[in-house]
């Protein structure tokens, strides 16, 4: 079953990398980075699960990564909104 999760993590990472390099809009790149982070989280949890015994360190890293990803996404989206408003005001004048 863990092989399925590893394949899913690889597929998500591949789709995210394609989206990251092919997208022209900043919002799509932010979404691609979030998908890539989710793939990394899935990979870490899967590898922690396949290790012998229970290792809480990868799970703690994933929880910390989720908090950092949400905070970073909020900051980038706020900057994106500001950039869009500035561009719109500049086009109006």
N, C-alpha and C positions, 0 to 999 in steps of 0.2 A: 504494500500500500504506500510505503514511503517513496517508492520510485515514481508513483503517479504524482505525488506532491513535488518531487524534484523536477519532473517534466513540466508541470504546471508553472513552477517558478521560472524555469528556463524560457517557457513560452511567453510569460508575462514580461520578463526582462527583454526578450527579443522584440516584442511589440512596442515596449516603452522606448527602446533605443531607436527603432525605426521612426516612431512618432517624434522623438526628441530631435533627430537630425533632419527630418523632412518637413516639420511644421514651421510655418513662417510666423504665425501669431504667437505672442507671448503666453497667452492663456493656455493654448494647446501644449506648449512646452512645459508649463507648470503641471498640467495634468499628467503628461508623460513622465515627469520626474516623480510624481506621487505614485504612479503605477510601478515605476522602477523600485521605489522604496518599499512598496508592498511585496514585490517579488523578493527583495533581499530579506525582508522580515519572514516571509514564508520559507525561504531557504534556511535561515538561521534556526527557526523553530523545528523544521524537518530534520536538520542535522543534529540538533540537540535531542530530538526524539530517538534517532537511530543510534546514538551513543549508548554505551553500556551504563545503566543506572540513570538516575535523574540528575541532570546538571542544571541548576537554577540560573547560572550566569548568562547563557544565551537568552533565556526568557526575560531576565532583567534588562539585558541590552535591547531587546525588541521593544519592551515597554518604554524605555527611555527614548528609543528611536521614534516611536509613535508620537510621543509628546513633542519631540524636536521637529518632526515632520509637520505636525499640525501647526505649531507656532511659526515655522518658516513659511508654510503655505499662506497663513493669514497675513504675514508681513509682505510677502511677494504680491499677493492679491491686492493689498492696500496700495502698494506702489504702482501696480498695473492700472488701477482705477485712477490714480493721480496722473499718470502719464497719459492715459486716454483723455482725461478732462483737459489737460494742458494742450494736447494735440488738437482737440476739438475747438478750444478757444483760439488757438493760433490760426486755424483754418477759417474761423469766422471773421477775423480781422483782416 
